Amino acid sequence: MQTGLSRTDRNLLLGAALLAVLMAAATVAFAPARPEEETSVPSTYSSTSGGARAAFLLLEQLHYRVRRWEDSPRRLTGMNEHAVLILAEPAQFPVDPERDALLRFVKNGGRVLFCGPLVREFFGGSSVFDYYPGREWKQFSPDLPSPFTRGAQRISIDPRTSWRLIRAKQLGLYGGKRPVVVAWSIGKGELLWWAAATPLTNTGLDKEDNLVLFLNAVSVAGNEAPREIYWDEYFHGERASLWSYLAKTPVKWGMVQFGVVLAAVLFTFSRRWGPVVAPRAESRLSPLEFVDTLGALYRHAGAASVAVAVAHRHLRLALTRSLALPAGIEDAALARAAGQRLGWDLSHLSATLEGAARAQNRKTRARDVLTLVQDMTRYSNLLASSRRGLEKR
């Protein structure tokens, strides 16, 4: 069944579609990388001063079992009960099921490192002052000995808030009367709160003993087994989608194979229902069949010099007979005689004969061989035409 489009229209449409695809691919491949905007979000994907990419890569290099967490906290159920969850200044609020999941995670033995003033939105019972923006780094010394303060005798932090009221099972570790680091025991686990995430950012990680403070927060004490570390990006807006999940499975390669099969089916269908054109049949009695076969044999054997030798011998034989010259005459003398008696271009004929003689003794490019054979064939045809004209007169 024929479509309403002509063959020319279909080719034009396919060409336009192919051009559009190539232009889109070139745009994606050669588009300049957009410079990363300065941001204060301590994300593990950010390399800016306020990002936390350096701390994440450091944990990987120190062989901590760390991974980015882009799922809802409800997925923490059934995970490692003694894991560490890092909530570095989350930018979004949790819903009630997520808040309950976080509390259940801590009560079952997990540890949460929470940075920022939004801790009261995640864990009830916390009491912090209102958030106030500040860019003033301050140094603090530990108020109490604790596994979280071991070796961190002086830390540097940009406190955006402070803890308001210390209740039971809560300990202020840094900051004195207005703690900026608090440890809070909840069930079998614990919540470690920092007033800001600046100690673990790319800028603050190397200030004072901030690195020691950070490693204490994610490490274990005594003979405990190493904890798995989940660095939350879910509340930074990095939400795991269905496609991001499938990208980590072999499904994507299955989709590629399905696309190849679909393209083959479409190509087969279009060839089956397209216009039927009878193929051109070459007659076996064609006079060029022998020429094509012989040329293919010469090309396969790399015997281009044979064709030069045949054309050279044929031209010499025709000239010596026509000019009544000895068969053993040299090419230079033969060219002078032809130029004087036949009026041919002496320099070109001499160069052609000399080139033919050299091509027979060494390997010559096929293009140069073709030029020599064409020139000698033209001279042979010119001599034959002159002879026929003399015979007619």
N, C-alpha and C positions, 0 to 999 in steps of 0.2 A: 504494500500500500504506500503510495507516494504522499508526501506531505505537501502543504501549500507553498512551501518555499522552494525557490529554484536552487540549483547547485551553487550558483554564484553567491546568492544571499546566505546560504548556509556557511559557505567558506568565510564570508565576511563576518558573520556572527561569531563563528568559532575563533577567527583571528582577533576580533575585539575582546572576547572573553579571555583568550590567552594573554593578550597585552595587558589587560586589567590585572590578571593574577601576577604577571611578572612585575608590574609597577608596584603592586602592594608588597610583594616579597622584597623588592629593592628598597622600598621605604622602610620596612622593618629592619632590614639588614644594615643599611647605611645611615639610618637616622642617628644623629649624635645623642650620646647618653645625656639624659637630663641631670644636671647637677643636683645632688641631694640637698634639700632645703634644711636650714638650721632648725632643729627642733629640740624641745626640752623633754620629750618623752623618752624615758630610759628603756628603749626597745633594743633587743638583741640584734635587730637588723640594721640599726643606725650606727654610723661611724662618726657622727658629729660629736661635739664636746659633751652634749647632754645625753648621748646614746649609751648603750651598755654592751656593745659588740665586743669590746676588749675583754670584759669580765667573762662573757660567755665563752669566747675562744680560749681564755686562760684555763677555765675549768676543763675544757676538752683536752688541752695540752697536758694538764696535770692528771689526766685519766680518770676524772670524775665521770660518773654515769649521768650525764646531763642531757636534756632534750627540751626543745621548745614545746610548750603546751598551748594548742590553739583550739581545744575543745572546751565544752562547758564543764564547770566543776562537778557537775553530776556524773561525769564519766570517771571521776576519781574513785568512785565506789568499786571495790574489788581490786584496785591497784595496790601497789606496795604500801602497807600501812605505816611504815616508818620512813616514808619519802619526805623530801623537802620541797615545798611549793614556794616559789618566789613571786610575790605580787609587788612589783616595783612601780609605785605611783600609778595605779590603774586609772584609766580615763573614763570608764563607764561603770554604771551602777549594776549590782546583781539583782536578780529577781529572787523571790522568796525561796523557791526550790534550790537555787544555786547557793544562797546564803546558808540554808540548812545543810547542803552537801559539804560546804567548807567547814562548818562547825563539827559535823560528823567525822570528817577527815582528821581534824585535830584531836578530837576526843578519842579516836581509835589509835592514836600514837604518832600521827604525822606532825610535822613542823612547818609552820608558815612564817616566812620572812616577809613582813608587810612594811612598805615604805610609803609615807605620805599621810595626809590628814583625813583621807576617806576611810580610815579603819573603822570608824563608828558605823559606816554604811554596810560593812561586811560582818563585823562581829559586835553583837550587842554587849554592853557592859564596859566598852572602852570609853574613855573620857579625854578628849583633846580640845585644845583651844581652836578657835576659828582659824582658817587658813589665811595667812598673809604673805604676799609675795616678797621675797627678799633675795639679795644677791651678795650677802655678806657671809663669808666663810668664818666659822668660829672653831676654836680648838677646845676639846673637852678631855678630861682625865677620868678614869673609872672611879665610881663611888663605892662599888662593892666588888669583891672577888667573885668571879663567875667563869664557867667555861667559855662564855661568849666574850669575856674581856681579857682572856689569857693572852699575854704578849702584846696587847693593844693598849699601851700606856698613854698614848695621846692620839686622838682621832680628830679629823677635820671634817666639818659638816656645815652645810648651809641650811639651818633649821627654818622650815617654813611654818612650823607650829611646834607645840610641845604638849606633853601629857599633863592633863589638868589635875586628876585626883588618883592617887595610888590606892588601890583596894587590895583585898585579900588575894593571895597567890600572884601578886604583881610586884615586880622589883624594878626600881629605877636604876639603871646601870651607869648612865652618863647624864650630866646636866644638872645635878644637884636638886634644888627645889622645883625646877621646871625640867623634868627629865626629857631628853631627846632620844634615848634608847631605853626600851622597857622590855623585860622578859615576863611573860604571863603564862602560867601553867593552866592548861584546860584539859581535864580528863587525863588521859595517858600521854598527851602531846603537849605542845607549847607553841605560843605565838611570840615571835620576836619582832618588835616594832621599832622602826627608825623614823625620825621626824621627817626625813627626806631621803631620796635615793641617791643623793650626790656622792656618798662614799664609794658606790659601785659603778659610777659613770666613767666614761673614758677620760674625763678630766680629773675626777676626784679619786680614782683608784690608786694613784701613786702618791697621794698626799699623806704625810705622817704615817700612821699605822692603819690606814683604811683597808689595805689589802689583808692584813691579819684579821681585822674585824670581820671582813666579808668571808674569809675562809673559815673562821670560827662559827659563823652563822650557818654554814652548809656542811660542816664536818661533824663527826661523831666523837664522843668521849669514851674512854675506857676500851673495852673489848667488843663494843657494838659492831655489828656488820655495817659496811659502807651503805650510806643512804643514796637512793636514786633521787636526782634533782629534776624537778619540773619547773621550767622558767615560763611563767604565764605570759602569753601574748594575746590571749582571748579577750581580756579587758582592755587591751590596747587597740582593739578593732580587727585583729587578725583572726578571723573566724574560719574554721575549717569547713569547706564546702564538699559536696559530693564529688566534684571533679578533682579537688585536691586529694581526696581519699583514693579515688580511682587511679590517679597519677602514680601512686606508690605501689600499685599492683600490676600484674601482667595484662590487665584489661586493655590498657592503652595500646599494647602491641597487637592484641586481638582486633582492636578497632582499625589499626593500620592494615592488617591482613584483610579484614572485611572490606575496607576501602579499595584495596587492590583488586579483590575478586569482583566487587561491584563495577569498577572501571572496566575490567575485562568483559564482564557481561554486557555492559552498555556498548562497548566497542563491537562486540560480536553481534549484538542486536542491530546496531546501526549498519554494519557491513551486510547483514542478511537482508534488511529491508530497504537498503539504499538502491540507487539506480544500478541496474545490471549492465555492464559493459563487457563485450567480448574481448578477450586479450588479443593483442596483435600476434599473429603467427608468422614466424620467419620461415620463408621457403628454403628447403634444403638444397634447392637448385640455384640459390642466389650466388652471383659471381663473387660477392664479397665474403662468402663463408670461408673459402680457402684462404683469403687474405687475413681474415680475423683469426683463424686457427693458427696460421703460420706466425702471425704477430704475437699471439699468446705464447707460443712455444719459445720464440726468441726472448720474450720478456721473462718467462719462467727460468730459462737457462742463463739469463744475463749475457746473451751473445749479441749485443748491439754492434760489436765490431764486424760481425759477419755481414750485416746489412750494408755497412759502409764499404767493406771490401767488394761486395757484389756491384754496388753502384759505381765505385771507383774503376773497377775493371771494365765494366760496360762502357763508361764514358771514354776511357783511354782507347779501347778497341774501336769505338765509333770515330774518334778523332784521327787516329793513325790511318785508318782506312780512307776516311774522307780526304785527308790531307796528303796521303801517300807518303807517310813517314814510317821509319822502322819501328817495330813493336817494342824494342828495348829503350826507346828514347826517355830521357828523364822528364819529370813533371814540369820543371821550370822551362825547359826548351819547348815542350809541348804547348805550354801556356803562351809562350812568345809567338810561336807559329800560328796558334789559333787567333791571337790578338791581331797579328799582322794581316793574315789572309781572310779571316772571317769578320774582323772589326769588333770582336768582343772586348769587354773590359779586362785588360791584362791583369791588373792588380787583384781584382776580385776572383778571377779564375785561378790565378796562381795561389792565392790564399786558400781557396776551396780545395785544390788538389793537395797542397801541403797539409792542410788540416785532416783530410781523409787519410793520408799516409800516416800521420801521427796517431789517429784514432785506432788504427789497426794494430798498433804496437803497445798500447796501454789502455787502461780502463777510462772511458769517457762518459760523461753524464748523458742520460737519454735525451735531454733537451738539445744538447750540442750535436748529438748524433742525428737527431731528426732534422736539424737545420742543414747539416752537411748533405744528407741524402736528398733533401728537397732541392738544394742548389744544384747538385749533380744531375738530378732527374730533369730539372728545368733546362740545363745545358744540353742534355741528350735530346729532349723534345725540340729544342731550338735548332739543333743540328739536323734532326730528321725533317723538320719543316723546311729548312733551307734546301735540303736535298730533293724533296718533292717539288719545290718550286722550280729548281733547275731542270728536273726531268720534264715538267710540263712545258717549260720554254723550249 
